[in-house]
Amino acid sequence: MISFNEALQHFQTTDLGDLLVSLLKSNCLNVLGVMSLFCDSVGSLDNGQSVHMRVLQTIYRKLTCTRADCPRYGPHWENVGFQGADPATDLRGTGFLGLMHTLYFVMDPEILPLAREIYKLSQHPVQNFPFCVMSINMTRIALHALREEVLSKECNRRQQVVAVLNDFYVAMFLHLYQLWKSQQKTISDSGYVLKEVELFAKKNPKQILKRLEGYLKERRAGTGHRTSPDTLSHSNPSTGDTASRAGSQGGKEDKEMNFTGVCELPPEMEGEARLI
């Protein structure tokens, strides 16, 4: 298996050199420039890169608690929440960074219990959702927040970019988990939930990061954690949410969830919101 820091060091040492020099020469070494640099260097899933394959295998092994590697292609990837036989097809819009965030989630010992709680919920007979696809959506929202300078203040305060993005990603996943579990959401609600999480996180980045900090502090103190909607009082189920949830409970097997790539989304989503 491979740790997040080892994978990160690989990209920083093998791919960032020339790009970093070019950024320095153009005087654009700011938060957005550094992150764009990182995303460009990470690229997409490459079968020829051993580090890429190790990241993929580590995610599978940590979530399923198995010791053996699995085949590169096959239906087993659906067990951890990819949509088909090839995880690469789900990385549209985030590239390999989508897998890097999932790796961080399952390899950090302090937040691994949360990752496994969310993964367990994703396997629920009624409230199930594709874990890795949802994780990639958290990365997509985090990248948008960074590019819209929502996280610039925090990045400048901490003098870090990757660490802030990691924390924001986990904080949003925690927020989604609490909302999904406490309000008994199902896959038919996913588009609305994602939109709600995105709007709240972008509007309240400091608050959502504080919630993660408080959650981890409670865990360290051994006092447990809350999944009740008291931390979600900013949002009430909309009419669309209620109707969607009622429909899913009445005949969920008759509904098929549609997935789209980031590039296929219209500027403003109209009608049914969808999981990407």
Disulfide bonds with the S-S distance in Angstrom:
none
